Amino acid sequence: MTFEIRHQSAGGRARTGLLTLAHGVVETPAYMPCASRAVLRACPPAEIAAAGVQILVANAYHLHLRPGEDVVAQCGGLHRFMCWDRPILTDSGGFQVFSLADPGDITEEGVTFRSPVDGTKILLTPELSVAIQMALGSDIAMPLDECCPCPAEREYVEHSVEMTLRWAARCLEAHSHDYQQLFGIVQGGLYPDLRERSARETAAMGFPGFGIGGLSVGEEREDMMIALRAAQEALPPERPVHLMGVGTPLDIVDCAAEGVDLFDCVLPTRNARHGSVMTWEGVIRIGGAAHETDTRPLSEECDCPACEGGFSRAYLRHLHRIKEPLGWQLLSLHNVRFYTQLMQRVREAIAADALPELRAQVTAWSERDRA
């Protein structure tokens, strides 16, 4: 893996870069759609690539349950299994596992939970998490970590940070694939000093890149930004940073200004399935009666299959109301394309030292959506 910083903003942390991985080069900052179960729901891989997606996120927890990492490995690895020849990042699934586990099931050894598929007990250890991801063959793997609830008492968060650091060391020891990069994860809740400590001690282990987890889980936005800045100040600036699960358009612009390189979020595809469509003119609620006979495309500025294919808002409303999978596909691809266009604008704004101007535009867009 190599990470080349192409442009650093004047007087700030924002940067554009090229992240070279086993399956290709990613222009950063970049958005990574969530194909948790090795699929972006209802969307063929070729259409996802055509929408400008450079890298996907899959979830090791979900794929361990179904179909199993051994099945994926026997089919040639995750890329061949899902017909995607570009980079993939796998998350350990710790966030999902901890939502299923009781507090007493979290120990130094790992976390025990019951499979939602068949009810069997599973002990997920740092070593097993790494083994699953090596079998899947992703370009970037993430270690098992504990994502603290928000809010959480300082004593709990401090213990969690210490255990996550020990788990990170175990993951490093267990990881042996040269082509797959294992990133470290920074935790620490909303305590800036714990964020700084987690970042500093994780960086000292020599990870080639980092994820920042445990944010956008219900906290105030300013608290999120304070925690992010505390982590960023302690991380080596020459290595890529992935902000996990944070992804409104305004969050992306503000966090890119803090030097974040990779973003993942379910928002575009989840909103699409619920009929919320993003355009640069504002958000369209496609199920509304106002679109019943509207023959316009979703956006004149968009080149996604829905807009370029000539599908009217009236027809897309019809598909949405009858829960037709074609509607999910077209609206999802549209929202994903909106996000890849957003990231292109972010990269161009950073390169031109014009991120404040883009932030003003995205802020106005966000306020229109709330109105």
C-alpha positions as CSV (number, residue, x, y, z in Angstrom):
1,M,0.0,0.0,0.0
2,T,1.1,3.5,-0.7
3,F,-0.6,6.8,0.2
4,E,0.5,9.9,-1.7
5,I,-0.7,13.3,-0.6
6,R,-1.3,15.3,-3.7
7,H,-2.4,18.6,-2.3
8,Q,-2.5,19.9,1.3
9,S,-4.8,22.9,2.0
10,A,-3.2,26.1,3.0
11,G,-3.1,26.4,6.8
12,G,-5.3,23.3,7.4
13,R,-5.5,19.5,7.5
14,A,-7.6,19.0,4.3
15,R,-5.8,17.1,1.6
16,T,-6.3,15.2,-1.6
17,G,-4.4,12.0,-2.2
18,L,-3.9,8.7,-4.0
19,L,-4.3,5.5,-2.0
20,T,-2.9,2.5,-3.9
21,L,-4.2,-0.8,-2.8
22,A,-4.0,-4.4,-4.1
23,H,-7.1,-3.9,-6.3
24,G,-6.6,-0.4,-7.5
25,V,-6.0,3.3,-6.8
26,V,-8.5,5.4,-4.8
27,E,-8.6,9.2,-5.1
28,T,-9.2,10.7,-1.7
29,P,-11.2,12.0,0.0
30,A,-13.6,9.2,-1.1
31,Y,-17.0,7.8,-0.1
32,M,-17.3,4.0,0.4
33,P,-20.9,2.6,0.0
34,C,-21.8,-0.1,2.4
35,A,-22.1,-3.5,0.8
36,S,-22.3,-5.2,4.2
37,R,-23.4,-8.6,3.0
38,A,-21.3,-8.4,-0.2
39,V,-24.1,-6.6,-2.0
40,L,-25.2,-3.0,-2.4
41,R,-28.9,-3.9,-2.2
42,A,-30.5,-4.2,-5.7
43,C,-27.5,-2.7,-7.4
44,P,-25.3,-4.6,-9.9
45,P,-21.5,-4.1,-9.4
46,A,-21.0,-2.7,-12.9
47,E,-23.6,0.0,-12.3
48,I,-22.0,0.8,-8.9
49,A,-18.6,1.2,-10.7
50,A,-20.3,3.4,-13.4
51,A,-21.6,5.6,-10.6
52,G,-18.0,6.5,-9.8
53,V,-17.6,4.3,-6.7
54,Q,-13.9,3.5,-6.2
55,I,-14.1,1.3,-3.1
56,L,-16.7,-0.6,-1.1
57,V,-17.2,-1.6,2.5
58,A,-18.2,-5.1,3.5
59,N,-18.9,-6.5,6.9
60,A,-16.9,-9.5,8.3
61,Y,-19.6,-10.3,10.9
62,H,-22.4,-10.6,8.4
63,L,-20.3,-12.6,6.0
64,H,-19.1,-14.9,8.7
65,L,-22.8,-15.7,9.5
66,R,-23.8,-16.0,5.8
67,P,-22.4,-17.5,3.6
68,G,-19.3,-18.0,5.8
69,E,-15.8,-16.9,5.0
70,D,-14.8,-20.5,3.9
71,V,-17.4,-20.4,1.2
72,V,-16.2,-17.0,0.0
73,A,-12.6,-18.2,0.0
74,Q,-13.5,-21.3,-2.0
75,C,-15.2,-19.1,-4.6
76,G,-11.9,-17.2,-5.1
77,G,-12.2,-14.5,-2.4
78,L,-14.6,-11.6,-1.9
79,H,-13.8,-9.7,-5.1
80,R,-14.5,-12.7,-7.4
81,F,-17.4,-13.8,-5.2
82,M,-19.2,-10.5,-5.7
83,C,-17.8,-9.6,-9.2
84,W,-16.1,-6.4,-8.0
85,D,-12.6,-5.8,-9.2
86,R,-11.9,-2.6,-7.2
87,P,-10.8,-2.2,-3.6
88,I,-12.8,-3.5,-0.7
89,L,-12.5,-2.6,3.0
90,T,-13.9,-5.0,5.5
91,D,-15.1,-3.9,8.9
92,S,-14.7,-6.4,11.8
93,G,-18.4,-6.2,12.6
94,G,-17.7,-5.3,16.2
95,F,-20.4,-2.6,16.2
96,Q,-23.0,-5.2,15.3
97,V,-21.7,-7.8,17.7
98,F,-21.7,-5.5,20.6
99,S,-25.3,-4.6,20.0
100,L,-26.2,-8.3,20.4
101,A,-24.0,-9.0,23.4
102,D,-24.8,-8.4,27.1
103,P,-22.2,-6.4,29.1
104,G,-21.1,-9.6,30.9
105,D,-20.3,-11.2,27.6
106,I,-17.5,-8.8,26.8
107,T,-14.2,-10.1,28.3
108,E,-10.5,-9.8,27.6
109,E,-10.7,-12.9,25.4
110,G,-13.4,-11.4,23.1
111,V,-17.1,-11.0,22.9
112,T,-19.7,-13.7,23.1
113,F,-23.1,-13.4,21.3
114,R,-25.8,-15.5,19.9
115,S,-26.1,-15.9,16.2
116,P,-29.3,-14.2,14.9
117,V,-29.4,-16.9,12.2
118,D,-29.6,-20.1,14.3
119,G,-29.1,-19.0,17.9
120,T,-25.7,-20.7,18.4
121,K,-23.2,-19.0,20.7
122,I,-20.2,-17.5,19.0
123,L,-17.0,-16.2,20.7
124,L,-15.5,-13.5,18.4
125,T,-11.9,-12.9,19.4
126,P,-9.5,-10.5,17.8
127,E,-7.7,-13.5,16.2
128,L,-10.9,-14.9,14.7
129,S,-11.9,-11.5,13.4
130,V,-8.6,-11.2,11.6
131,A,-8.8,-14.8,10.3
132,I,-12.3,-14.1,8.8
133,Q,-11.0,-11.0,7.0
134,M,-7.9,-12.7,5.7
135,A,-10.1,-15.5,4.3
136,L,-12.4,-12.9,2.7
137,G,-9.4,-11.3,1.0
138,S,-10.3,-7.6,1.3
139,D,-7.8,-4.9,0.6
140,I,-8.1,-3.3,4.0
141,A,-9.1,-5.1,7.2
142,M,-10.1,-3.6,10.5
143,P,-9.3,-5.0,14.0
144,L,-11.9,-6.0,16.5
145,D,-12.6,-3.0,18.8
146,E,-15.2,-2.0,21.3
147,C,-17.5,0.9,20.3
148,C,-18.7,2.4,23.5
149,P,-22.3,3.5,24.0
150,C,-22.9,7.3,24.0
151,P,-22.9,8.7,26.5
152,A,-20.7,6.5,28.7
153,E,-18.9,7.1,32.0
154,R,-15.3,8.0,31.8
155,E,-14.2,4.9,33.8
156,Y,-15.9,2.6,31.3
157,V,-14.5,4.4,28.3
158,E,-11.0,4.3,29.7
159,H,-11.2,0.6,30.3
160,S,-12.6,0.1,26.8
161,V,-9.7,2.1,25.2
162,E,-7.2,0.0,27.1
163,M,-8.8,-3.3,26.0
164,T,-9.1,-2.1,22.4
165,L,-5.4,-1.3,22.4
166,R,-4.6,-4.8,23.7
167,W,-7.0,-6.3,21.1
168,A,-5.2,-4.2,18.4
169,A,-1.9,-5.7,19.4
170,R,-3.4,-9.2,19.1
171,C,-4.8,-8.5,15.7
172,L,-1.4,-7.3,14.5
173,E,0.2,-10.5,15.8
174,A,-2.5,-12.6,14.0
175,H,-2.4,-10.8,10.7
176,S,0.0,-12.2,8.0
177,H,-1.3,-11.2,4.6
178,D,1.1,-8.8,2.8
179,Y,-1.5,-7.8,0.2
180,Q,-4.1,-6.9,2.8
181,Q,-3.6,-3.8,5.0
182,L,-4.7,-3.9,8.6
183,F,-5.6,-0.5,9.9
184,G,-5.8,0.5,13.5
185,I,-8.9,1.9,15.2
186,V,-9.1,4.9,17.5
187,Q,-11.7,4.9,20.2
188,G,-12.2,7.1,23.3
189,G,-15.8,8.2,23.3
190,L,-16.3,12.0,23.8
191,Y,-13.2,12.4,26.0
192,P,-10.6,14.3,24.0
193,D,-7.7,13.1,26.2
194,L,-8.8,9.5,25.8
195,R,-9.1,10.0,22.0
196,E,-5.6,11.5,21.9
197,R,-4.2,8.6,24.0
198,S,-5.9,6.0,21.8
199,A,-4.7,7.6,18.7
200,R,-1.1,8.0,19.9
201,E,-0.8,4.5,21.3
202,T,-2.4,2.9,18.2
203,A,-0.1,4.9,15.9
204,A,2.9,3.7,17.9
205,M,2.0,0.1,16.9
206,G,2.9,0.9,13.3
207,F,-0.4,0.5,11.5
208,P,-0.3,1.7,7.9
209,G,-3.6,3.6,8.3
210,F,-6.4,4.3,10.8
211,G,-10.1,4.2,11.4
212,I,-11.7,6.5,13.8
213,G,-14.7,4.8,15.4
214,G,-17.5,5.5,17.9
215,L,-18.7,8.8,16.5
216,S,-22.0,9.8,15.0
217,V,-23.8,7.5,17.5
218,G,-26.1,10.1,19.1
219,E,-23.7,12.8,20.4
220,E,-24.0,16.5,19.6
221,R,-22.2,17.5,16.4
222,E,-19.8,19.8,18.1
223,D,-18.8,17.1,20.5
224,M,-18.1,14.8,17.5
225,M,-15.9,17.4,15.9
226,I,-13.9,17.9,19.2
227,A,-13.3,14.2,19.5
228,L,-12.2,13.9,15.9
229,R,-9.8,16.8,16.2
230,A,-8.3,15.3,19.3
231,A,-7.6,12.0,17.5
232,Q,-6.3,13.7,14.3
233,E,-3.8,15.8,16.3
234,A,-2.2,12.5,17.5
235,L,-2.2,10.5,14.3
236,P,0.7,10.6,11.8
237,P,-0.4,13.0,9.0
238,E,1.2,10.9,6.3
239,R,-1.1,7.9,6.8
240,P,-4.7,7.6,5.5
241,V,-7.7,8.0,7.9
242,H,-11.1,6.4,7.7
243,L,-14.0,8.0,9.7
244,M,-16.3,5.1,10.3
245,G,-20.1,5.5,9.9
246,V,-20.1,9.3,9.5
247,G,-21.6,10.6,6.3
248,T,-24.1,13.4,5.9
249,P,-22.9,15.8,3.2
250,L,-22.1,18.5,5.7
251,D,-20.3,16.0,8.0
252,I,-18.2,14.9,5.0
253,V,-17.2,18.5,4.1
254,D,-16.3,19.4,7.7
255,C,-14.5,16.2,8.4
256,A,-12.6,16.3,5.1
257,A,-11.4,19.8,6.4
258,E,-10.0,17.9,9.4
259,G,-7.9,15.6,7.2
260,V,-10.2,12.6,6.9
261,D,-9.6,10.6,3.7
262,L,-12.3,7.8,3.7
263,F,-15.9,7.9,4.6
264,D,-18.6,5.2,4.8
265,C,-22.3,5.6,5.6
266,V,-25.5,3.7,4.8
267,L,-27.4,7.0,4.4
268,P,-27.6,7.3,0.6
269,T,-28.9,3.8,0.0
270,R,-31.1,3.6,3.1
271,N,-32.7,6.9,2.3
272,A,-33.2,5.8,-1.3
273,R,-35.2,2.7,-0.1
274,H,-37.4,5.1,1.9
275,G,-38.0,7.4,-1.0
276,S,-35.6,10.2,0.0
277,V,-33.7,11.3,-3.0
278,M,-30.7,13.7,-3.0
279,T,-30.3,16.3,-5.7
280,W,-28.3,19.6,-5.7
281,E,-31.6,21.4,-5.9
282,G,-32.7,19.8,-2.6
283,V,-34.1,16.5,-1.3
284,I,-37.0,15.0,-3.1
285,R,-39.5,12.9,-1.2
286,I,-40.5,10.8,-4.1
287,G,-43.6,9.2,-2.5
288,G,-45.3,12.6,-2.3
289,A,-48.4,13.4,-4.2
290,A,-46.7,16.4,-5.9
291,H,-44.8,13.9,-8.1
292,E,-47.8,11.8,-9.2
293,T,-47.8,13.3,-12.8
294,D,-44.3,14.9,-12.8
295,T,-42.6,14.0,-16.0
296,R,-39.2,15.6,-15.1
297,P,-36.1,13.5,-14.2
298,L,-34.8,13.6,-10.7
299,S,-32.1,16.0,-11.7
300,E,-30.8,17.6,-14.9
301,E,-27.3,17.6,-13.5
302,C,-27.1,13.9,-12.9
303,D,-25.8,11.1,-15.2
304,C,-27.1,8.2,-13.2
305,P,-29.2,5.5,-14.8
306,A,-32.4,7.0,-13.4
307,C,-31.7,10.5,-14.8
308,E,-29.9,9.7,-17.9
309,G,-32.3,6.8,-18.7
310,G,-35.2,9.2,-18.9
311,F,-37.2,7.8,-15.9
312,S,-39.7,10.4,-14.8
313,R,-40.4,11.3,-11.2
314,A,-43.9,10.0,-11.7
315,Y,-42.7,6.6,-12.7
316,L,-40.1,6.4,-9.9
317,R,-42.9,7.4,-7.5
318,H,-45.0,4.5,-8.8
319,L,-42.1,2.1,-8.4
320,H,-41.5,3.3,-4.9
321,R,-45.2,3.0,-3.9
322,I,-45.5,-0.6,-5.1
323,K,-42.1,-1.5,-3.5
324,E,-40.7,-2.6,-6.9
325,P,-36.9,-3.5,-6.6
326,L,-36.2,-1.6,-9.8
327,G,-37.2,1.5,-7.9
328,W,-34.8,0.7,-5.1
329,Q,-32.0,0.2,-7.7
330,L,-32.6,3.4,-9.6
331,L,-33.0,5.6,-6.5
332,S,-30.0,3.9,-4.8
333,L,-27.8,4.4,-7.8
334,H,-28.9,8.0,-8.0
335,N,-28.1,8.8,-4.4
336,V,-24.7,7.0,-4.6
337,R,-23.9,9.1,-7.7
338,F,-24.9,12.2,-5.8
339,Y,-22.3,11.2,-3.2
340,T,-19.5,10.4,-5.7
341,Q,-20.2,13.8,-7.3
342,L,-20.0,15.4,-3.8
343,M,-16.6,13.8,-3.2
344,Q,-15.4,15.1,-6.6
345,R,-16.5,18.6,-5.6
346,V,-14.7,18.1,-2.2
347,R,-11.5,17.0,-3.9
348,E,-11.7,19.9,-6.4
349,A,-12.4,22.4,-3.6
350,I,-9.4,21.2,-1.6
351,A,-7.1,21.4,-4.6
352,A,-8.3,25.0,-5.2
353,D,-8.1,25.9,-1.5
354,A,-11.8,26.7,-1.8
355,L,-13.3,24.3,0.8
356,P,-15.0,27.1,2.8
357,E,-17.0,28.1,-0.3
358,L,-18.1,24.5,-0.8
359,R,-19.0,24.3,2.9
360,A,-21.3,27.4,2.5
361,Q,-23.0,25.7,-0.5
362,V,-23.5,22.4,1.4
363,T,-24.7,24.2,4.5
364,A,-27.4,26.0,2.5
365,W,-28.3,22.7,0.9
366,S,-28.7,21.1,4.3
367,E,-30.8,23.9,5.6
368,R,-33.1,23.6,2.6
369,D,-33.6,20.0,3.5
370,R,-34.6,20.8,7.1
371,A,-37.0,23.6,6.0
